[in-house]
Amino acid sequence: MIRHNAAVPGLVHLYARLAAEAGDPEHPAHDFFRTRTATLQAKARDTIVAAQESGEIRADLDPDWIMRAGHALADGLQSAWMLDPTIDMAADVEQFLRLIR
């Protein structure tokens, strides 16, 4: 998904702009972004817990921390990539996944 988003011209910039603007409770997309974020985080946490139970991810790490760190990493990488498109966001996410395995 990260590779796809980076390959579509303007997509990462558009998402970042909308997400930032939607931080304003009066913005028409505010509720959408809050709901979307909560839904994605819940699904990510469930996936992380299942991966911990199956031994794919370290069980000694808090699943909520993994979810938040992964989300922060993805958002931060998008910001960095907008300034330097030579950054390989997918490779950095893969490195994070190696750290938690």
Gaussian input, Z-matrix of N, CA and C with variables (Angstrom, degrees):
# hf/3-21g

backbone

0 1
 N
 C     1     B1
 C     2     B2     1     A1
 N     3     B3     2     A2     1     D1
 C     4     B4     3     A3     2     D2
 C     5     B5     4     A4     3     D3
 N     6     B6     5     A5     4     D4
 C     7     B7     6     A6     5     D5
 C     8     B8     7     A7     6     D6
 N     9     B9     8     A8     7     D7
 C    10    B10     9     A9     8     D8
 C    11    B11    10    A10     9     D9
 N    12    B12    11    A11    10    D10
 C    13    B13    12    A12    11    D11
 C    14    B14    13    A13    12    D12
 N    15    B15    14    A14    13    D13
 C    16    B16    15    A15    14    D14
 C    17    B17    16    A16    15    D15
 N    18    B18    17    A17    16    D16
 C    19    B19    18    A18    17    D17
 C    20    B20    19    A19    18    D18
 N    21    B21    20    A20    19    D19
 C    22    B22    21    A21    20    D20
 C    23    B23    22    A22    21    D21
 N    24    B24    23    A23    22    D22
 C    25    B25    24    A24    23    D23
 C    26    B26    25    A25    24    D24
 N    27    B27    26    A26    25    D25
 C    28    B28    27    A27    26    D26
 C    29    B29    28    A28    27    D27
 N    30    B30    29    A29    28    D28
 C    31    B31    30    A30    29    D29
 C    32    B32    31    A31    30    D30
 N    33    B33    32    A32    31    D31
 C    34    B34    33    A33    32    D32
 C    35    B35    34    A34    33    D33
 N    36    B36    35    A35    34    D34
 C    37    B37    36    A36    35    D35
 C    38    B38    37    A37    36    D36
 N    39    B39    38    A38    37    D37
 C    40    B40    39    A39    38    D38
 C    41    B41    40    A40    39    D39
 N    42    B42    41    A41    40    D40
 C    43    B43    42    A42    41    D41
 C    44    B44    43    A43    42    D42
 N    45    B45    44    A44    43    D43
 C    46    B46    45    A45    44    D44
 C    47    B47    46    A46    45    D45
 N    48    B48    47    A47    46    D46
 C    49    B49    48    A48    47    D47
 C    50    B50    49    A49    48    D48
 N    51    B51    50    A50    49    D49
 C    52    B52    51    A51    50    D50
 C    53    B53    52    A52    51    D51
 N    54    B54    53    A53    52    D52
 C    55    B55    54    A54    53    D53
 C    56    B56    55    A55    54    D54
 N    57    B57    56    A56    55    D55
 C    58    B58    57    A57    56    D56
 C    59    B59    58    A58    57    D57
 N    60    B60    59    A59    58    D58
 C    61    B61    60    A60    59    D59
 C    62    B62    61    A61    60    D60
 N    63    B63    62    A62    61    D61
 C    64    B64    63    A63    62    D62
 C    65    B65    64    A64    63    D63
 N    66    B66    65    A65    64    D64
 C    67    B67    66    A66    65    D65
 C    68    B68    67    A67    66    D66
 N    69    B69    68    A68    67    D67
 C    70    B70    69    A69    68    D68
 C    71    B71    70    A70    69    D69
 N    72    B72    71    A71    70    D70
 C    73    B73    72    A72    71    D71
 C    74    B74    73    A73    72    D72
 N    75    B75    74    A74    73    D73
 C    76    B76    75    A75    74    D74
 C    77    B77    76    A76    75    D75
 N    78    B78    77    A77    76    D76
 C    79    B79    78    A78    77    D77
 C    80    B80    79    A79    78    D78
 N    81    B81    80    A80    79    D79
 C    82    B82    81    A81    80    D80
 C    83    B83    82    A82    81    D81
 N    84    B84    83    A83    82    D82
 C    85    B85    84    A84    83    D83
 C    86    B86    85    A85    84    D84
 N    87    B87    86    A86    85    D85
 C    88    B88    87    A87    86    D86
 C    89    B89    88    A88    87    D87
 N    90    B90    89    A89    88    D88
 C    91    B91    90    A90    89    D89
 C    92    B92    91    A91    90    D90
 N    93    B93    92    A92    91    D91
 C    94    B94    93    A93    92    D92
 C    95    B95    94    A94    93    D93
 N    96    B96    95    A95    94    D94
 C    97    B97    96    A96    95    D95
 C    98    B98    97    A97    96    D96
 N    99    B99    98    A98    97    D97
 C   100   B100    99    A99    98    D98
 C   101   B101   100   A100    99    D99
 N   102   B102   101   A101   100   D100
 C   103   B103   102   A102   101   D101
 C   104   B104   103   A103   102   D102
 N   105   B105   104   A104   103   D103
 C   106   B106   105   A105   104   D104
 C   107   B107   106   A106   105   D105
 N   108   B108   107   A107   106   D106
 C   109   B109   108   A108   107   D107
 C   110   B110   109   A109   108   D108
 N   111   B111   110   A110   109   D109
 C   112   B112   111   A111   110   D110
 C   113   B113   112   A112   111   D111
 N   114   B114   113   A113   112   D112
 C   115   B115   114   A114   113   D113
 C   116   B116   115   A115   114   D114
 N   117   B117   116   A116   115   D115
 C   118   B118   117   A117   116   D116
 C   119   B119   118   A118   117   D117
 N   120   B120   119   A119   118   D118
 C   121   B121   120   A120   119   D119
 C   122   B122   121   A121   120   D120
 N   123   B123   122   A122   121   D121
 C   124   B124   123   A123   122   D122
 C   125   B125   124   A124   123   D123
 N   126   B126   125   A125   124   D124
 C   127   B127   126   A126   125   D125
 C   128   B128   127   A127   126   D126
 N   129   B129   128   A128   127   D127
 C   130   B130   129   A129   128   D128
 C   131   B131   130   A130   129   D129
 N   132   B132   131   A131   130   D130
 C   133   B133   132   A132   131   D131
 C   134   B134   133   A133   132   D132
 N   135   B135   134   A134   133   D133
 C   136   B136   135   A135   134   D134
 C   137   B137   136   A136   135   D135
 N   138   B138   137   A137   136   D136
 C   139   B139   138   A138   137   D137
 C   140   B140   139   A139   138   D138
 N   141   B141   140   A140   139   D139
 C   142   B142   141   A141   140   D140
 C   143   B143   142   A142   141   D141
 N   144   B144   143   A143   142   D142
 C   145   B145   144   A144   143   D143
 C   146   B146   145   A145   144   D144
 N   147   B147   146   A146   145   D145
 C   148   B148   147   A147   146   D146
 C   149   B149   148   A148   147   D147
 N   150   B150   149   A149   148   D148
 C   151   B151   150   A150   149   D149
 C   152   B152   151   A151   150   D150
 N   153   B153   152   A152   151   D151
 C   154   B154   153   A153   152   D152
 C   155   B155   154   A154   153   D153
 N   156   B156   155   A155   154   D154
 C   157   B157   156   A156   155   D155
 C   158   B158   157   A157   156   D156
 N   159   B159   158   A158   157   D157
 C   160   B160   159   A159   158   D158
 C   161   B161   160   A160   159   D159
 N   162   B162   161   A161   160   D160
 C   163   B163   162   A162   161   D161
 C   164   B164   163   A163   162   D162
 N   165   B165   164   A164   163   D163
 C   166   B166   165   A165   164   D164
 C   167   B167   166   A166   165   D165
 N   168   B168   167   A167   166   D166
 C   169   B169   168   A168   167   D167
 C   170   B170   169   A169   168   D168
 N   171   B171   170   A170   169   D169
 C   172   B172   171   A171   170   D170
 C   173   B173   172   A172   171   D171
 N   174   B174   173   A173   172   D172
 C   175   B175   174   A174   173   D173
 C   176   B176   175   A175   174   D174
 N   177   B177   176   A176   175   D175
 C   178   B178   177   A177   176   D176
 C   179   B179   178   A178   177   D177
 N   180   B180   179   A179   178   D178
 C   181   B181   180   A180   179   D179
 C   182   B182   181   A181   180   D180
 N   183   B183   182   A182   181   D181
 C   184   B184   183   A183   182   D182
 C   185   B185   184   A184   183   D183
 N   186   B186   185   A185   184   D184
 C   187   B187   186   A186   185   D185
 C   188   B188   187   A187   186   D186
 N   189   B189   188   A188   187   D187
 C   190   B190   189   A189   188   D188
 C   191   B191   190   A190   189   D189
 N   192   B192   191   A191   190   D190
 C   193   B193   192   A192   191   D191
 C   194   B194   193   A193   192   D192
 N   195   B195   194   A194   193   D193
 C   196   B196   195   A195   194   D194
 C   197   B197   196   A196   195   D195
 N   198   B198   197   A197   196   D196
 C   199   B199   198   A198   197   D197
 C   200   B200   199   A199   198   D198
 N   201   B201   200   A200   199   D199
 C   202   B202   201   A201   200   D200
 C   203   B203   202   A202   201   D201
 N   204   B204   203   A203   202   D202
 C   205   B205   204   A204   203   D203
 C   206   B206   205   A205   204   D204
 N   207   B207   206   A206   205   D205
 C   208   B208   207   A207   206   D206
 C   209   B209   208   A208   207   D207
 N   210   B210   209   A209   208   D208
 C   211   B211   210   A210   209   D209
 C   212   B212   211   A211   210   D210
 N   213   B213   212   A212   211   D211
 C   214   B214   213   A213   212   D212
 C   215   B215   214   A214   213   D213
 N   216   B216   215   A215   214   D214
 C   217   B217   216   A216   215   D215
 C   218   B218   217   A217   216   D216
 N   219   B219   218   A218   217   D217
 C   220   B220   219   A219   218   D218
 C   221   B221   220   A220   219   D219
 N   222   B222   221   A221   220   D220
 C   223   B223   222   A222   221   D221
 C   224   B224   223   A223   222   D222
 N   225   B225   224   A224   223   D223
 C   226   B226   225   A225   224   D224
 C   227   B227   226   A226   225   D225
 N   228   B228   227   A227   226   D226
 C   229   B229   228   A228   227   D227
 C   230   B230   229   A229   228   D228
 N   231   B231   230   A230   229   D229
 C   232   B232   231   A231   230   D230
 C   233   B233   232   A232   231   D231
 N   234   B234   233   A233   232   D232
 C   235   B235   234   A234   233   D233
 C   236   B236   235   A235   234   D234
 N   237   B237   236   A236   235   D235
 C   238   B238   237   A237   236   D236
 C   239   B239   238   A238   237   D237
 N   240   B240   239   A239   238   D238
 C   241   B241   240   A240   239   D239
 C   242   B242   241   A241   240   D240
 N   243   B243   242   A242   241   D241
 C   244   B244   243   A243   242   D242
 C   245   B245   244   A244   243   D243
 N   246   B246   245   A245   244   D244
 C   247   B247   246   A246   245   D245
 C   248   B248   247   A247   246   D246
 N   249   B249   248   A248   247   D247
 C   250   B250   249   A249   248   D248
 C   251   B251   250   A250   249   D249
 N   252   B252   251   A251   250   D250
 C   253   B253   252   A252   251   D251
 C   254   B254   253   A253   252   D252
 N   255   B255   254   A254   253   D253
 C   256   B256   255   A255   254   D254
 C   257   B257   256   A256   255   D255
 N   258   B258   257   A257   256   D256
 C   259   B259   258   A258   257   D257
 C   260   B260   259   A259   258   D258
 N   261   B261   260   A260   259   D259
 C   262   B262   261   A261   260   D260
 C   263   B263   262   A262   261   D261
 N   264   B264   263   A263   262   D262
 C   265   B265   264   A264   263   D263
 C   266   B266   265   A265   264   D264
 N   267   B267   266   A266   265   D265
 C   268   B268   267   A267   266   D266
 C   269   B269   268   A268   267   D267
 N   270   B270   269   A269   268   D268
 C   271   B271   270   A270   269   D269
 C   272   B272   271   A271   270   D270
 N   273   B273   272   A272   271   D271
 C   274   B274   273   A273   272   D272
 C   275   B275   274   A274   273   D273
 N   276   B276   275   A275   274   D274
 C   277   B277   276   A276   275   D275
 C   278   B278   277   A277   276   D276
 N   279   B279   278   A278   277   D277
 C   280   B280   279   A279   278   D278
 C   281   B281   280   A280   279   D279
 N   282   B282   281   A281   280   D280
 C   283   B283   282   A282   281   D281
 C   284   B284   283   A283   282   D282
 N   285   B285   284   A284   283   D283
 C   286   B286   285   A285   284   D284
 C   287   B287   286   A286   285   D285
 N   288   B288   287   A287   286   D286
 C   289   B289   288   A288   287   D287
 C   290   B290   289   A289   288   D288
 N   291   B291   290   A290   289   D289
 C   292   B292   291   A291   290   D290
 C   293   B293   292   A292   291   D291
 N   294   B294   293   A293   292   D292
 C   295   B295   294   A294   293   D293
 C   296   B296   295   A295   294   D294
 N   297   B297   296   A296   295   D295
 C   298   B298   297   A297   296   D296
 C   299   B299   298   A298   297   D297
 N   300   B300   299   A299   298   D298
 C   301   B301   300   A300   299   D299
 C   302   B302   301   A301   300   D300

   B1=1.4420
   B2=1.5276
   B3=1.3309
   B4=1.4610
   B5=1.5230
   B6=1.3286
   B7=1.4702
   B8=1.5370
   B9=1.3171
   B10=1.4677
   B11=1.5241
   B12=1.3292
   B13=1.4620
   B14=1.5234
   B15=1.3261
   B16=1.4647
   B17=1.5257
   B18=1.3263
   B19=1.4648
   B20=1.5283
   B21=1.3276
   B22=1.4666
   B23=1.5276
   B24=1.3281
   B25=1.4694
   B26=1.5318
   B27=1.3237
   B28=1.4561
   B29=1.5151
   B30=1.3244
   B31=1.4675
   B32=1.5280
   B33=1.3220
   B34=1.4679
   B35=1.5258
   B36=1.3247
   B37=1.4652
   B38=1.5304
   B39=1.3190
   B40=1.4565
   B41=1.5211
   B42=1.3260
   B43=1.4631
   B44=1.5298
   B45=1.3248
   B46=1.4670
   B47=1.5255
   B48=1.3116
   B49=1.4706
   B50=1.5267
   B51=1.3277
   B52=1.4662
   B53=1.5231
   B54=1.3262
   B55=1.4648
   B56=1.5233
   B57=1.3228
   B58=1.4679
   B59=1.5281
   B60=1.3111
   B61=1.4656
   B62=1.5233
   B63=1.3257
   B64=1.4647
   B65=1.5215
   B66=1.3302
   B67=1.4603
   B68=1.5190
   B69=1.3054
   B70=1.4662
   B71=1.5260
   B72=1.3357
   B73=1.4671
   B74=1.5326
   B75=1.3224
   B76=1.4648
   B77=1.5344
   B78=1.3167
   B79=1.4708
   B80=1.5275
   B81=1.3378
   B82=1.4682
   B83=1.5328
   B84=1.3254
   B85=1.4703
   B86=1.5273
   B87=1.3252
   B88=1.4664
   B89=1.5311
   B90=1.3162
   B91=1.4710
   B92=1.5249
   B93=1.3221
   B94=1.4618
   B95=1.5255
   B96=1.3288
   B97=1.4618
   B98=1.5277
   B99=1.3323
   B100=1.4736
   B101=1.5242
   B102=1.3239
   B103=1.4634
   B104=1.5211
   B105=1.3266
   B106=1.4662
   B107=1.5188
   B108=1.3257
   B109=1.4604
   B110=1.5246
   B111=1.3202
   B112=1.4686
   B113=1.5257
   B114=1.3217
   B115=1.4649
   B116=1.5220
   B117=1.3347
   B118=1.4654
   B119=1.5235
   B120=1.3331
   B121=1.4629
   B122=1.5221
   B123=1.3223
   B124=1.4673
   B125=1.5289
   B126=1.3330
   B127=1.4696
   B128=1.5243
   B129=1.3314
   B130=1.4662
   B131=1.5230
   B132=1.3356
   B133=1.4624
   B134=1.5265
   B135=1.3211
   B136=1.4686
   B137=1.5278
   B138=1.3213
   B139=1.4652
   B140=1.5208
   B141=1.3282
   B142=1.4662
   B143=1.5232
   B144=1.3271
   B145=1.4683
   B146=1.5285
   B147=1.3236
   B148=1.4700
   B149=1.5269
   B150=1.3242
   B151=1.4681
   B152=1.5243
   B153=1.3213
   B154=1.4635
   B155=1.5255
   B156=1.3166
   B157=1.4634
   B158=1.5258
   B159=1.3259
   B160=1.4689
   B161=1.5267
   B162=1.3266
   B163=1.4579
   B164=1.5220
   B165=1.3233
   B166=1.4719
   B167=1.5282
   B168=1.3242
   B169=1.4648
   B170=1.5250
   B171=1.3171
   B172=1.4650
   B173=1.5297
   B174=1.3141
   B175=1.4611
   B176=1.5236
   B177=1.3391
   B178=1.4624
   B179=1.5303
   B180=1.3275
   B181=1.4618
   B182=1.5236
   B183=1.3184
   B184=1.4622
   B185=1.5360
   B186=1.3361
   B187=1.4620
   B188=1.5281
   B189=1.3264
   B190=1.4626
   B191=1.5283
   B192=1.3335
   B193=1.4673
   B194=1.5271
   B195=1.3298
   B196=1.4660
   B197=1.5266
   B198=1.3274
   B199=1.4600
   B200=1.5261
   B201=1.3380
   B202=1.4734
   B203=1.5237
   B204=1.3212
   B205=1.4671
   B206=1.5287
   B207=1.3162
   B208=1.4607
   B209=1.5204
   B210=1.3242
   B211=1.4642
   B212=1.5315
   B213=1.3236
   B214=1.4691
   B215=1.5275
   B216=1.3215
   B217=1.4613
   B218=1.5276
   B219=1.3229
   B220=1.4659
   B221=1.5278
   B222=1.3262
   B223=1.4654
   B224=1.5238
   B225=1.3224
   B226=1.4587
   B227=1.5165
   B228=1.3138
   B229=1.4634
   B230=1.5261
   B231=1.3245
   B232=1.4626
   B233=1.5235
   B234=1.3275
   B235=1.4689
   B236=1.5202
   B237=1.3191
   B238=1.4665
   B239=1.5243
   B240=1.3330
   B241=1.4614
   B242=1.5262
   B243=1.3336
   B244=1.4627
   B245=1.5302
   B246=1.3247
   B247=1.4623
   B248=1.5187
   B249=1.3375
   B250=1.4644
   B251=1.5249
   B252=1.3278
   B253=1.4635
   B254=1.5245
   B255=1.3249
   B256=1.4684
   B257=1.5256
   B258=1.3221
   B259=1.4688
   B260=1.5247
   B261=1.3158
   B262=1.4640
   B263=1.5295
   B264=1.3280
   B265=1.4626
   B266=1.5235
   B267=1.3118
   B268=1.4666
   B269=1.5210
   B270=1.3277
   B271=1.4698
   B272=1.5228
   B273=1.3292
   B274=1.4606
   B275=1.5295
   B276=1.3224
   B277=1.4656
   B278=1.5282
   B279=1.3253
   B280=1.4683
   B281=1.5259
   B282=1.3230
   B283=1.4672
   B284=1.5324
   B285=1.3308
   B286=1.4652
   B287=1.5302
   B288=1.3224
   B289=1.4673
   B290=1.5245
   B291=1.3355
   B292=1.4707
   B293=1.5303
   B294=1.3177
   B295=1.4686
   B296=1.5272
   B297=1.3131
   B298=1.4658
   B299=1.5240
   B300=1.3194
   B301=1.4718
   B302=1.5096
   A1=110.29
   A2=116.85
   A3=120.51
   A4=110.15
   A5=116.18
   A6=119.37
   A7=110.33
   A8=116.78
   A9=120.63
   A10=110.57
   A11=116.94
   A12=120.31
   A13=111.61
   A14=116.50
   A15=120.37
   A16=111.38
   A17=116.95
   A18=120.84
   A19=113.13
   A20=117.71
   A21=121.07
   A22=108.30
   A23=117.53
   A24=120.31
   A25=112.54
   A26=115.91
   A27=121.92
   A28=115.61
   A29=118.83
   A30=120.54
   A31=112.24
   A32=117.57
   A33=120.45
   A34=109.90
   A35=117.08
   A36=121.03
   A37=111.05
   A38=116.64
   A39=121.25
   A40=111.03
   A41=116.55
   A42=120.23
   A43=110.56
   A44=116.87
   A45=120.64
   A46=110.83
   A47=116.13
   A48=119.50
   A49=110.72
   A50=116.79
   A51=120.01
   A52=111.60
   A53=116.48
   A54=119.91
   A55=110.47
   A56=117.27
   A57=120.52
   A58=110.72
   A59=116.89
   A60=120.22
   A61=111.52
   A62=117.13
   A63=121.53
   A64=112.21
   A65=117.47
   A66=120.06
   A67=112.15
   A68=116.75
   A69=122.35
   A70=108.29
   A71=118.30
   A72=120.36
   A73=114.02
   A74=117.47
   A75=120.90
   A76=112.79
   A77=117.01
   A78=120.37
   A79=109.37
   A80=118.04
   A81=120.16
   A82=114.46
   A83=117.88
   A84=120.40
   A85=112.76
   A86=117.36
   A87=120.94
   A88=112.04
   A89=117.26
   A90=120.37
   A91=111.40
   A92=116.92
   A93=120.40
   A94=110.46
   A95=117.47
   A96=120.51
   A97=111.50
   A98=118.02
   A99=120.08
   A100=110.39
   A101=116.54
   A102=121.04
   A103=110.79
   A104=116.75
   A105=121.19
   A106=110.61
   A107=116.70
   A108=120.61
   A109=110.81
   A110=117.21
   A111=120.62
   A112=110.90
   A113=117.34
   A114=121.51
   A115=111.27
   A116=116.66
   A117=120.39
   A118=111.62
   A119=116.97
   A120=119.49
   A121=111.38
   A122=117.73
   A123=120.52
   A124=110.56
   A125=116.70
   A126=120.02
   A127=110.89
   A128=116.61
   A129=120.37
   A130=110.12
   A131=117.11
   A132=120.29
   A133=110.48
   A134=117.59
   A135=120.74
   A136=110.90
   A137=116.81
   A138=121.52
   A139=110.64
   A140=116.60
   A141=121.62
   A142=110.29
   A143=117.30
   A144=120.81
   A145=110.21
   A146=117.29
   A147=120.50
   A148=110.41
   A149=117.04
   A150=120.69
   A151=111.03
   A152=117.29
   A153=119.95
   A154=110.34
   A155=116.72
   A156=120.67
   A157=111.89
   A158=116.92
   A159=120.31
   A160=112.38
   A161=116.96
   A162=120.75
   A163=115.06
   A164=117.51
   A165=120.71
   A166=112.03
   A167=116.35
   A168=122.74
   A169=107.90
   A170=115.13
   A171=120.40
   A172=111.58
   A173=115.61
   A174=121.44
   A175=112.42
   A176=117.52
   A177=120.06
   A178=112.62
   A179=117.33
   A180=121.18
   A181=109.88
   A182=116.15
   A183=122.15
   A184=109.23
   A185=117.90
   A186=119.70
   A187=113.16
   A188=117.15
   A189=119.42
   A190=110.64
   A191=116.65
   A192=120.23
   A193=109.89
   A194=117.37
   A195=120.36
   A196=109.67
   A197=116.51
   A198=121.17
   A199=110.56
   A200=117.19
   A201=120.13
   A202=111.73
   A203=116.80
   A204=120.60
   A205=110.57
   A206=116.85
   A207=120.28
   A208=112.14
   A209=115.89
   A210=120.84
   A211=109.99
   A212=116.33
   A213=120.37
   A214=110.96
   A215=116.42
   A216=120.47
   A217=110.39
   A218=116.83
   A219=120.27
   A220=111.13
   A221=117.04
   A222=119.89
   A223=111.40
   A224=116.53
   A225=120.38
   A226=112.53
   A227=116.32
   A228=119.89
   A229=111.37
   A230=116.50
   A231=118.66
   A232=110.72
   A233=116.97
   A234=120.11
   A235=110.96
   A236=116.56
   A237=120.60
   A238=110.74
   A239=117.07
   A240=121.91
   A241=111.76
   A242=116.50
   A243=118.77
   A244=110.90
   A245=117.20
   A246=121.63
   A247=112.12
   A248=116.17
   A249=120.72
   A250=109.27
   A251=117.67
   A252=120.80
   A253=114.96
   A254=117.92
   A255=118.82
   A256=111.17
   A257=117.52
   A258=121.12
   A259=108.62
   A260=116.03
   A261=121.66
   A262=107.71
   A263=115.44
   A264=120.40
   A265=111.77
   A266=116.99
   A267=120.54
   A268=110.97
   A269=117.36
   A270=120.41
   A271=110.55
   A272=117.17
   A273=119.70
   A274=111.41
   A275=117.37
   A276=120.43
   A277=109.86
   A278=117.24
   A279=120.52
   A280=110.86
   A281=117.27
   A282=121.07
   A283=110.41
   A284=117.30
   A285=121.65
   A286=110.12
   A287=116.25
   A288=119.84
   A289=111.48
   A290=117.13
   A291=119.57
   A292=110.62
   A293=117.15
   A294=120.36
   A295=112.82
   A296=116.94
   A297=119.10
   A298=112.82
   A299=116.97
   A300=119.80
   A301=110.87
   D1=-41.60
   D2=179.92
   D3=-62.74
   D4=-44.53
   D5=178.99
   D6=-62.08
   D7=-40.77
   D8=178.58
   D9=-61.93
   D10=-48.96
   D11=-178.16
   D12=-59.87
   D13=-40.47
   D14=179.93
   D15=-67.86
   D16=-27.54
   D17=-177.20
   D18=-82.20
   D19=-16.31
   D20=-179.91
   D21=-92.45
   D22=110.17
   D23=-176.29
   D24=-54.47
   D25=127.13
   D26=175.32
   D27=85.26
   D28=-11.56
   D29=-174.33
   D30=-65.86
   D31=-47.70
   D32=-179.57
   D33=-63.37
   D34=-41.46
   D35=179.05
   D36=-63.04
   D37=-43.26
   D38=179.62
   D39=-62.58
   D40=-47.47
   D41=-179.88
   D42=-61.09
   D43=-45.56
   D44=-178.70
   D45=-61.38
   D46=-42.39
   D47=-180.00
   D48=-65.11
   D49=-47.24
   D50=-179.79
   D51=-62.91
   D52=-42.90
   D53=-179.59
   D54=-62.47
   D55=-42.23
   D56=179.48
   D57=-65.21
   D58=-46.15
   D59=-179.80
   D60=-65.40
   D61=-34.24
   D62=-178.84
   D63=-72.21
   D64=-7.39
   D65=173.93
   D66=-65.02
   D67=-21.29
   D68=176.63
   D69=-77.27
   D70=119.83
   D71=-178.58
   D72=-56.89
   D73=-20.88
   D74=179.68
   D75=-85.90
   D76=-10.11
   D77=-178.05
   D78=-69.46
   D79=140.01
   D80=-178.49
   D81=-61.07
   D82=-22.80
   D83=-179.16
   D84=-95.44
   D85=2.21
   D86=-175.92
   D87=-56.40
   D88=-53.46
   D89=-177.94
   D90=-63.58
   D91=-38.41
   D92=177.87
   D93=-59.11
   D94=-49.24
   D95=-177.52
   D96=-67.10
   D97=-37.61
   D98=177.16
   D99=-62.93
   D100=-47.05
   D101=-179.39
   D102=-65.48
   D103=-44.91
   D104=179.87
   D105=-60.33
   D106=-45.62
   D107=-179.59
   D108=-62.95
   D109=-46.08
   D110=179.93
   D111=-61.67
   D112=-41.94
   D113=179.52
   D114=-64.48
   D115=-47.49
   D116=179.94
   D117=-64.07
   D118=-39.12
   D119=179.37
   D120=-67.15
   D121=-39.36
   D122=178.18
   D123=-64.32
   D124=-43.40
   D125=178.22
   D126=-64.95
   D127=-41.41
   D128=179.13
   D129=-62.56
   D130=-43.46
   D131=-179.78
   D132=-62.47
   D133=-43.96
   D134=178.25
   D135=-60.26
   D136=-41.64
   D137=178.66
   D138=-64.75
   D139=-40.74
   D140=179.50
   D141=-64.73
   D142=-46.56
   D143=179.61
   D144=-60.38
   D145=-44.10
   D146=178.46
   D147=-62.09
   D148=-40.39
   D149=179.08
   D150=-67.84
   D151=-33.67
   D152=175.63
   D153=-68.10
   D154=-42.39
   D155=-179.37
   D156=-65.18
   D157=-31.06
   D158=-179.88
   D159=-89.25
   D160=-2.96
   D161=178.25
   D162=86.47
   D163=6.66
   D164=-179.93
   D165=-77.05
   D166=-28.15
   D167=-179.72
   D168=-127.19
   D169=144.56
   D170=-179.04
   D171=-54.86
   D172=129.17
   D173=-179.01
   D174=-81.18
   D175=-12.55
   D176=-179.08
   D177=-82.20
   D178=-2.12
   D179=178.79
   D180=-100.99
   D181=140.31
   D182=179.24
   D183=-66.95
   D184=123.41
   D185=-178.17
   D186=-61.16
   D187=-31.91
   D188=177.21
   D189=-67.51
   D190=-38.21
   D191=177.24
   D192=-64.77
   D193=-44.70
   D194=179.31
   D195=-58.50
   D196=-44.96
   D197=-179.72
   D198=-61.59
   D199=-48.00
   D200=-179.22
   D201=-66.22
   D202=-41.83
   D203=-179.99
   D204=-64.81
   D205=-41.15
   D206=177.95
   D207=-64.48
   D208=-41.33
   D209=178.35
   D210=-64.86
   D211=-45.80
   D212=179.21
   D213=-63.12
   D214=-40.34
   D215=178.29
   D216=-60.88
   D217=-47.93
   D218=-178.72
   D219=-61.65
   D220=-45.19
   D221=179.19
   D222=-64.49
   D223=-43.96
   D224=179.60
   D225=-64.43
   D226=-40.28
   D227=178.15
   D228=-63.96
   D229=-38.30
   D230=178.02
   D231=-63.18
   D232=-42.35
   D233=177.88
   D234=-62.27
   D235=-45.05
   D236=179.87
   D237=-65.05
   D238=-40.66
   D239=-178.58
   D240=-64.34
   D241=-34.28
   D242=178.99
   D243=-63.70
   D244=-29.23
   D245=177.32
   D246=-87.67
   D247=-28.53
   D248=-178.27
   D249=-141.73
   D250=89.23
   D251=-176.24
   D252=-68.25
   D253=0.65
   D254=174.40
   D255=-80.75
   D256=-11.38
   D257=177.51
   D258=-65.66
   D259=131.26
   D260=178.08
   D261=-94.54
   D262=91.35
   D263=-176.42
   D264=-59.15
   D265=-42.53
   D266=-178.33
   D267=-62.98
   D268=-40.01
   D269=178.83
   D270=-64.80
   D271=-37.88
   D272=178.72
   D273=-67.97
   D274=-38.04
   D275=176.09
   D276=-65.97
   D277=-40.34
   D278=177.27
   D279=-61.44
   D280=-37.69
   D281=176.72
   D282=-63.33
   D283=-42.65
   D284=176.73
   D285=-58.97
   D286=-44.15
   D287=179.62
   D288=-62.59
   D289=-37.12
   D290=176.44
   D291=-64.17
   D292=-34.55
   D293=-179.41
   D294=-67.85
   D295=-31.60
   D296=-176.51
   D297=-94.64
   D298=0.37
   D299=178.68
   D300=-86.99

